[in-house]
Amino acid sequence: MAKITVVGSSAMDLVVTTSKRPGAGETVLGESFKTVPGGKGANQAVAAARLGAEVSMIGCVGDDHFGQLLLSNYKSNGVITDNVEPVTGMETGTAHIVLAEGDNSIVVVKAANDRVTPAYVDRAVDVIKASDIVLIQQEIPEETVIHVSELCAKYNVPLMLNPAPARPVPQGVVEKAAYITPNEHEAAILFGDEPLGEVLRRYPNKLFVTEGKNGVRYFDGTQEVLVPGYKVEAVDTTGAGDTFNGAFAVALAEGMSLQNSLKFANRAASLSVMKFGAQGGMPTRSEVEGSL
């Protein structure tokens, strides 16, 4: 069983569905409102656990009702929560999501996720050392992302960096990561105006740019490759990227080839958008393998 550690955020998603996305100063009527577990770190942990990995989460929740619900959700999905701590006097992180016109817009409030500090991570260093792959995102402090990259380099543990939400990443983190998985928008933030093809060539078999339903683009050392996605009827695209990352990590940790790992991850991501909620549609191992 692959051992995967996720260092990242936990949040409750507050989701409004509407037929029209409001503009500045505009009020529109919504069609529904739901609260569902989320946070990019939590999503990736749940995705990997459902696909058969042994997953440990390193993160923080608040000491409120949302925090209790998120801890319960981790446990019900088989995620190890020994290093997920309720922070006294702080609220749990939230993501405020508008679903409209076939896509989503999201505002994240980090709250307790800001307490995932380098010192906090150091308490779980033995978990990191025992991992096949560590996943990290950017809904936690930047200094923690830097610190985790240094720990992984020190202990020779592959690090998968999902640079989301988009913000510049220190070059040292880019160099230390074994795998980097931005979408097109995030890649533009990371690498500026440099043509994508040139950036991919600089990071062969390391930089994987996701292009939604079109698939994933990377450079294999000889040529640029697009691993195509799967066409499905999307109900909710929230969490598709997180499902991709969790699935990609599982496949790589199990020793699948790069091509097969990307196909596996693309298929998992495509299945995830067919149901509501960031985690609601995340598939099981049998569902992915049965549809490949």
C-alpha positions as CSV (number, residue, x, y, z in Angstrom):
1,M,0.0,0.0,0.0
2,A,1.4,3.4,-1.0
3,K,2.2,5.7,1.9
4,I,1.2,9.3,1.1
5,T,1.4,12.3,3.4
6,V,-0.5,15.5,2.6
7,V,0.6,18.7,4.2
8,G,-2.1,21.3,3.6
9,S,-5.4,22.9,4.2
10,S,-8.7,21.7,5.7
11,A,-11.9,23.8,5.0
12,M,-15.6,23.7,4.9
13,D,-16.9,24.6,1.5
14,L,-20.0,26.9,1.4
15,V,-21.5,26.3,-2.0
16,V,-24.1,28.4,-3.8
17,T,-25.5,27.3,-7.1
18,T,-26.9,29.9,-9.4
19,S,-27.8,30.2,-13.1
20,K,-26.0,33.6,-13.4
21,R,-22.7,34.7,-11.9
22,P,-23.1,38.1,-10.2
23,G,-21.0,41.0,-11.4
24,A,-19.7,43.8,-9.2
25,G,-22.5,45.4,-7.2
26,E,-25.0,42.9,-8.6
27,T,-27.4,40.7,-6.6
28,V,-28.8,37.5,-8.2
29,L,-31.0,34.7,-6.9
30,G,-29.4,31.4,-6.0
31,E,-30.9,28.0,-6.6
32,S,-29.3,26.1,-3.7
33,F,-26.9,26.3,-0.8
34,K,-24.9,23.4,0.7
35,T,-21.9,22.9,3.1
36,V,-19.5,20.2,2.1
37,P,-16.0,19.2,3.3
38,G,-13.2,20.7,1.3
39,G,-9.8,22.4,1.4
40,K,-7.2,21.6,-1.2
41,G,-5.1,19.5,1.2
42,A,-8.1,17.6,2.6
43,N,-9.5,17.0,-0.9
44,Q,-6.2,15.5,-2.1
45,A,-5.9,13.4,1.0
46,V,-9.5,12.0,0.6
47,A,-8.9,11.4,-3.1
48,A,-5.7,9.4,-2.4
49,A,-7.4,7.4,0.4
50,R,-10.3,6.4,-1.7
51,L,-7.9,5.1,-4.4
52,G,-6.3,2.7,-1.9
53,A,-3.3,4.6,-0.4
54,E,-2.4,4.9,3.3
55,V,-2.8,8.6,3.7
56,S,-1.6,10.8,6.6
57,M,-2.8,14.4,6.9
58,I,-0.8,17.2,8.5
59,G,-3.0,20.2,9.0
60,C,-5.1,22.2,11.4
61,V,-8.8,22.9,11.9
62,G,-10.6,25.3,14.2
63,D,-12.2,24.4,17.5
64,D,-15.6,25.0,16.1
65,H,-18.4,22.9,14.7
66,F,-16.9,22.9,11.2
67,G,-13.7,21.5,12.6
68,Q,-15.5,18.6,14.3
69,L,-17.2,17.8,11.0
70,L,-14.0,17.8,9.0
71,L,-12.2,15.5,11.5
72,S,-15.1,13.1,11.3
73,N,-15.0,13.3,7.5
74,Y,-11.3,12.5,7.5
75,K,-11.9,9.4,9.6
76,S,-14.8,8.2,7.6
77,N,-12.6,8.3,4.5
78,G,-9.8,6.4,6.2
79,V,-7.4,9.3,6.4
80,I,-5.0,9.2,9.4
81,T,-5.6,12.3,11.5
82,D,-2.9,12.0,14.2
83,N,-1.4,15.3,13.0
84,V,-4.6,17.3,12.4
85,E,-5.1,19.5,15.5
86,P,-8.0,21.7,16.5
87,V,-6.6,25.2,17.2
88,T,-8.1,26.8,20.3
89,G,-9.9,30.0,19.7
90,M,-9.7,29.9,15.9
91,E,-12.3,29.2,13.3
92,T,-11.9,26.5,10.7
93,G,-10.9,27.6,7.2
94,T,-13.7,28.1,4.7
95,A,-14.1,28.3,0.9
96,H,-17.0,30.3,-0.5
97,I,-17.9,28.8,-3.9
98,V,-20.3,30.0,-6.6
99,L,-21.3,27.4,-9.1
100,A,-22.6,29.1,-12.3
101,E,-22.5,28.7,-16.0
102,G,-20.7,25.3,-15.8
103,D,-17.7,26.5,-13.7
104,N,-16.8,27.8,-10.3
105,S,-15.5,30.9,-8.6
106,I,-13.9,30.5,-5.1
107,V,-12.9,32.8,-2.2
108,V,-10.8,31.1,0.4
109,V,-10.5,32.2,4.1
110,K,-7.5,30.4,5.5
111,A,-8.2,30.8,9.3
112,A,-6.7,27.8,11.2
113,N,-4.8,26.8,8.1
114,D,-2.3,29.6,8.9
115,R,-1.3,27.6,12.0
116,V,0.3,24.9,9.8
117,T,3.7,26.3,10.5
118,P,7.2,24.9,10.0
119,A,7.4,24.1,13.7
120,Y,4.0,22.3,13.5
121,V,5.2,20.2,10.6
122,D,8.4,19.3,12.4
123,R,6.3,17.4,15.0
124,A,5.4,15.0,12.2
125,V,8.8,14.7,10.6
126,D,8.8,10.9,11.1
127,V,5.6,10.6,9.1
128,I,7.2,12.6,6.3
129,K,10.4,10.4,6.4
130,A,8.3,7.2,6.0
131,S,6.3,8.5,3.0
132,D,6.5,7.3,-0.6
133,I,5.3,10.8,-1.7
134,V,4.4,14.0,0.0
135,L,1.8,16.3,-1.5
136,I,1.6,20.0,-0.7
137,Q,-0.4,23.0,-1.9
138,Q,-0.5,26.8,-1.2
139,E,-3.4,27.3,1.2
140,I,-0.9,27.2,4.0
141,P,1.9,29.7,4.8
142,E,4.7,30.0,2.2
143,E,7.4,29.4,4.8
144,T,5.8,26.0,5.5
145,V,5.9,25.1,1.8
146,I,9.6,26.0,1.7
147,H,10.3,24.1,4.9
148,V,8.5,20.9,3.7
149,S,10.5,21.1,0.4
150,E,13.7,21.2,2.4
151,L,12.6,18.3,4.6
152,C,11.7,16.2,1.6
153,A,15.1,17.0,0.0
154,K,16.9,16.1,3.2
155,Y,15.2,12.7,3.6
156,N,15.0,11.9,-0.2
157,V,11.2,11.8,-0.2
158,P,9.6,12.9,-3.5
159,L,7.6,16.0,-3.2
160,M,4.6,16.8,-5.4
161,L,3.9,20.5,-5.4
162,N,0.4,21.6,-6.5
163,P,1.0,25.4,-6.7
164,A,-2.6,26.4,-6.0
165,P,-4.0,28.9,-5.2
166,A,-1.8,30.7,-7.7
167,R,1.1,32.7,-6.3
168,P,4.8,32.9,-7.1
169,V,6.9,30.0,-5.8
170,P,10.5,30.4,-4.6
171,Q,12.9,28.9,-7.1
172,G,14.4,26.7,-4.4
173,V,11.0,25.0,-3.9
174,V,10.6,24.5,-7.7
175,E,14.1,22.9,-7.9
176,K,13.5,20.6,-4.9
177,A,10.1,19.3,-6.0
178,A,10.0,16.0,-7.9
179,Y,6.7,16.9,-9.6
180,I,4.9,20.2,-10.1
181,T,1.3,20.2,-11.2
182,P,-0.1,23.7,-12.0
183,N,-3.1,24.4,-14.2
184,E,-2.6,26.9,-17.1
185,H,-3.3,29.9,-15.0
186,E,-1.0,28.8,-12.2
187,A,1.8,28.1,-14.7
188,A,1.5,31.6,-16.0
189,I,1.9,33.0,-12.4
190,L,4.9,30.7,-11.8
191,F,6.8,31.3,-15.0
192,G,5.5,34.6,-16.3
193,D,5.5,35.4,-20.0
194,E,8.0,32.6,-21.0
195,P,6.4,30.4,-23.6
196,L,5.0,27.3,-22.0
197,G,6.8,25.0,-24.4
198,E,10.2,26.4,-23.3
199,V,9.2,26.0,-19.6
200,L,8.2,22.4,-20.1
201,R,11.5,21.7,-21.8
202,R,13.4,23.1,-18.8
203,Y,11.6,20.7,-16.5
204,P,11.3,17.3,-18.3
205,N,9.1,14.7,-16.6
206,K,8.7,17.1,-13.7
207,L,6.3,19.9,-14.8
208,F,2.8,18.7,-15.6
209,V,0.4,21.5,-16.7
210,T,-3.3,20.5,-16.4
211,E,-5.6,21.8,-19.1
212,G,-9.0,20.7,-17.7
213,K,-10.9,18.3,-19.9
214,N,-8.2,18.6,-22.6
215,G,-5.8,16.6,-20.4
216,V,-2.2,17.2,-19.2
217,R,0.8,18.5,-21.0
218,Y,4.5,17.8,-20.2
219,F,7.9,17.3,-21.9
220,D,9.2,13.7,-21.8
221,G,12.8,14.6,-22.6
222,T,12.4,14.2,-26.3
223,Q,9.0,15.8,-27.2
224,E,6.1,17.6,-25.8
225,V,3.3,15.2,-24.9
226,L,-0.4,15.9,-24.3
227,V,-2.1,13.0,-22.4
228,P,-5.8,13.6,-23.3
229,G,-8.6,13.9,-20.8
230,Y,-11.9,12.1,-20.8
231,K,-15.1,13.8,-22.0
232,V,-17.9,13.6,-19.5
233,E,-21.0,15.7,-18.6
234,A,-19.7,17.9,-15.7
235,V,-22.0,18.6,-12.8
236,D,-19.5,20.3,-10.5
237,T,-15.8,20.9,-11.4
238,T,-14.8,21.8,-7.8
239,G,-12.1,19.4,-6.6
240,A,-11.2,18.0,-10.1
241,G,-7.7,19.2,-9.8
242,D,-7.3,17.9,-6.3
243,T,-8.6,14.5,-7.5
244,F,-6.0,14.5,-10.2
245,N,-3.2,15.3,-7.8
246,G,-4.3,12.6,-5.3
247,A,-4.6,10.0,-8.0
248,F,-1.3,11.0,-9.7
249,A,0.5,10.6,-6.4
250,V,-1.1,7.2,-5.7
251,A,-0.2,5.9,-9.2
252,L,3.4,7.1,-9.0
253,A,3.9,5.8,-5.4
254,E,2.7,2.4,-6.6
255,G,5.3,2.4,-9.4
256,M,3.1,2.9,-12.4
257,S,4.7,4.4,-15.5
258,L,4.4,8.1,-16.1
259,Q,2.0,7.7,-18.9
260,N,-0.2,5.2,-17.1
261,S,-0.1,7.4,-13.9
262,L,-1.3,10.4,-15.9
263,K,-4.1,8.3,-17.6
264,F,-5.1,7.0,-14.2
265,A,-5.2,10.6,-12.7
266,N,-7.1,12.0,-15.7
267,R,-9.7,9.3,-15.4
268,A,-10.1,9.8,-11.7
269,A,-10.5,13.6,-12.3
270,S,-13.1,13.1,-15.0
271,L,-15.2,10.9,-12.8
272,S,-15.0,13.4,-9.9
273,V,-16.9,16.1,-11.8
274,M,-19.9,14.0,-12.4
275,K,-21.3,14.5,-8.9
276,F,-21.7,17.5,-6.6
277,G,-19.1,18.7,-4.1
278,A,-15.3,18.7,-4.1
279,Q,-15.2,15.3,-2.5
280,G,-18.7,14.1,-3.4
281,G,-17.7,12.6,-6.7
282,M,-14.2,11.4,-5.9
283,P,-14.0,7.9,-7.2
284,T,-12.9,4.6,-5.6
285,R,-10.1,2.5,-7.0
286,S,-12.6,0.0,-8.5
287,E,-14.5,2.8,-10.2
288,V,-11.4,4.2,-11.9
289,E,-10.0,0.9,-12.9
290,G,-13.4,-0.3,-14.2
291,S,-13.7,2.7,-16.5
292,L,-10.2,2.8,-17.9
